[in-house]
Amino acid sequence: MSKTGRILLLILAAALAGTVIYFTCTQPGTVDTAAYAPAVYGTFSAMLPPIIAIVLALVTKEVYTSLFIGIAAGALLYANGNMELMFNTMLFNQDGGMIFKLADTWNVGILVFLVVLGILVCLMNKVGGSAAFGRWASAHIKSRVGAQIATFALGVMIFVDDYFNCLTVGSVMKPVTDRHKVSRAKLAYLIDATAAPICIIAPVSSWAAAVTSSVPEGMDINGFSVFLQTIPFNLYALCTLAMILLISLMQVDFGSMRIHEQNALSGDLFTTADRPYGEAETEQTASSTGKVIDLIIPVLVLILSCVAGMVYTGGFFSGVNFIDAFANADASAGLVLGSMITLVFTFLFYICRGVLSFKDCTATIPEGFKAMVAPILILTMAWTLSGVTGLLGAKEYVYNLVNSSAMGLQMFLPCIIFAVAAFLAFSTGTSWGTFAILIPIVCDVFGSTPDMMIISIAACLSGAVSGDHCSPISDTTIMASAGANCDHVNHISTQLPYAIFVAVISFVGYLLAGVLGYHFGSQTALLSLPFSLLLLVVSLLIVRTWQRRKTA
């Protein structure tokens, strides 16, 4: 940096420090939170904290500091420049502070589930189950294409919950993809792309329950019926699943993912020097007595236990039918119950088989926790950043943005809602929060035109998944990085071009669906799905042809 640049930077820093000191001295440090509102409440400034965090993470490749700076910026905006109130907001605010986010039972349940899954993975590695499965899979899965398709198939099969999907698919398929030299970034993308996208079109899933509960009460519509009708219009989810199959079968990659895949073929699965999970993997000493059943049986028990735990929390064993039990389930509590049952079972299973002693089993507990420290830190700060963004009135800003243009642009509203939902989910890192904000608006605008209401709700769901897929602070994205043992910034930088590629195609699809639905009804608007899939195929063929000409 030049001397003039350093002087300007010092002047800017001094001015910022002086401003903060002034507001700290002149503004109250404690406020009545019931009546208090920041000066930027409900404006575009409410979106600045996540934008700052995301841009910094992508530029600096350092996620922890970037998230912290985003949180601090949001808290400073909420405090109107008062430093004392900023720190109180960051840590102790009941709606957005880090301490209260960590005290939330849902969040703590997810962290416990993460740790238990980490312990289970360490157990499977130590007993040699993962290595045995890798050897078995190598005899049956002959190519890199087969490894990617198998990962996709397993992701589709585990559709009940996205968190569960990410960690289970990663622990099972990692030995297979490693043997066939599929990069960790590509594995993380395959996991992430079959987590939320498959859950949002699965009638029996925690996501279906979230969508159903977001439909306002008192309306003459059934929330679950609405969800079923949105499935063929969920263009982003369906195109993302098609994207996985196409890039795997066509063997086409682009953006930074292409570099990661080329390096993986040369033996470097990580590409970058930063590989937070690499040492933990090499430290694991696998037992030579491990068999495939040492991985398959615990995973099957985990799936059955987690499903049983979720429907248990929804009242299934008290007489509630299975669908309603899923709709009312507490996914966090259910996953904790299921994972704890599986952990106890796995301990007993390995001890009875004589492959591990009780002492060896308990030794994996701190190892599993250590393996999950990185995702726990990122999740904690992501939740806090989302809370601070909420304190700044992000919901009100988006509500006013959509509602102000709703009446005059009904024909184009599906593509507008898709874009707004994607931006909101990208900025806040939450799909479910996006559902809760936008679905009531859509129901209010299109209450008298059910065809357009279904298309627009589908656009909301699709955009929420798209934004969630792109966002570095999304729970699912963080879980996918953990499941693949991939550096989080590597996962984001490689996945973003793919997610944007499908999002653009989906936007065009919703533009067509809105025009057809407005003039001819939802049955004609169904043409938007084959049109979007065709556009996806043609676009990928163009990309592949361009790459071949470039390398020729």
TADAWO-V569725 format. One record per helix or strand of 2 or more residues. SS is the DSSP state (~ for helix, > for strand). FROM is the first residue (numbers start at 1). TO is the last residue. If there is no record, write none. Layout:
ss = <SS;SS>
from = <FROM;FROM>
to = <TO;TO>
This chain:
ss = <~;~;~;~;~;~;~;~;~;~;~;~;~;~;~;~;~;~;~;~;~;~;~;~;~;~;~;~;~;~>
from = <3;44;63;83;98;105;129;144;162;184;196;206;223;235;256;278;293;316;322;331;358;373;394;410;431;450;475;488;522;527>
to = <26;60;78;92;103;127;140;157;179;193;199;214;233;250;265;283;313;318;327;353;371;391;406;428;445;470;484;520;525;551>
